[in-house]
């Protein structure tokens, strides 16, 4: 089981340089985005930390990675003498590296849950260049298999090291910033109301929530270094929270809007989030999943009262833009059932019909 270490700000790059020097690997398998590695400023900074070590670059995969991309990545990794994997990029890049590292050591594919370990894991360093996915801090990774989006979960998918260096997010364009920022805010809230929430995850959720809600409008519409830094750290803590509690209904319904209609993930989550925010925060006892203490739950939800999620979504430009010819009923029927089970309020056909009328 991987136990993660996290480093922030300048300490993150100092640790990377020192650890690579200590390990003195024969080679490094560096997974990056196609353009973001340069545009984020990461190339100069990270390459400098890896000075003198053979770097094997890999960025030949789709923005929404396919299982075939993972297989290609494993094959490319095995052609090298790499002893370390470093991922630098947004959520898809980090997920790709996590899956390559995992399936280099385990037999299996995304459609199963039982994996057989054949080889030792290589060390994995995850360095985000966006503030939103929290992928650097989770044991989940997403890819598409035969057109269906799968979230692969295993303790050994968690990166060994999360290196959060906020300046790599400073050049993110407005729309990308909005999508990733809302994803992080949604994660902080969903993990808080999730049926899987623990005292530890709730602490992470609130730590993230306070950073994110106070900076999301500024980071999208009038970004400063301070707001960028806060969102990067908040995103990490939101990742820590969902790593325990997992996401709920808004994420469950988001996947089809991404795969079928092309909405980026954070934007897709925003489409149903106001409905489920109202549903979960203002619920009645009879609507809750079994075994939830109503009094305790309502006390928790009082911390979220007053948050105007509709205004946030409108202010950062993540409104509904149509379905590009896709049928709404088909989109809503393709829900991720596992994520629905994490939602505190029971989701039945009547709830889905009410949701449909709000989109």
Steps between C-alpha positions, in 0.01 A plus 500: 500500500635839397541759776523844345726789588402852394715809446391853414638814338880524461547201728330282237764565233784484751378159613470376140855602417642354821307172469599446137861565593476255791337224295731557202267314258612358165210680339181693569168448323350848481128519418385847393230684311555586135537874553444565869846378600652800325221757541478443875870568545551148631745390230776739603450443871452121497762422238748698709420277798573192287833622367735218400233226492366347179143620450252294298209728409147367445209721397340303215150447638151646471381785723242251631733197521396168350599154621705466181697809607578336835616182327721704266645684798584175679671370186701820464599488867622142466722595204697733725719450803289742699493445874284802585178640353429871520166646391468872429164632379126516558273225621514290183879505498523402865240225450690368199824476697321335793350237269827437315682450831223274631455278192874466462486307826150348496313281253149602410294770331259776609190279485606276790574565865733211584859553391802270525833663579797375299766770542606751760357849462721777366507821702250758373527876545181696412532871420172676409489795259129569562312569822195280512522129443687404816636205299838536668338389827263219401505123451267527199579547132262532207518366145257396227452136404282429193346845531412466869672704769648290780648614827769251602548485878787342690725604787803467271363757255572774755823682403789469744558874494268796440704806406280810490676800347232770442700710247441222245132604504559873452466492119184292483236661273173624650272217388740227613538681832121514538449131422772374730415744779137393506598134494709560812220689675254223411739237637535686828121510540416154368759336723348688795147368447605157367373196691865389522616815679715453810625745758832516313343552158268768639802689631658483155169603338462810714864595460453485123156663502613808689791558263299433185176689570692813600712502184305343214344820364826690524716229345273481195413866446790692654779251582783587733794294620330474837176364355688259273701374796189453714321305227799271444521413870122475531487262205752271670293485820184436300684209340595368843134522601356312202775241531318394816137600449474488117273713287121488477208575267631807311809306394291191428286689250792696352675221312252472213506875441877471454511185290194570283482881483862606545457702818828518694469315828461797736244664273307172479488479880367856517198414284325296770671635810243768598219245493685253721627774729142603573389137527773392741521813716124547542401135528244338730577202721285267287707579191837406649679171452454251780722521810571874464455693825262777390591740781872468441452526125289818521755656733769429241293643218449824691864577420407511131188716534532837333735382227352623171624233261276619218660844513849351515434288193352795311782734604771264374323419173407134545135512396318247284602517132279233351560131438620507139206288387526246784176394668480621860324183614781285361759720667331472838443126467873442449574591859788352701298288742787448744537875555123528555530263796727755668235773485326566836155542344354198326486544121197347331309561177304787652820680598644447151184642344525808722863534399411478133269800529782716638749445217 
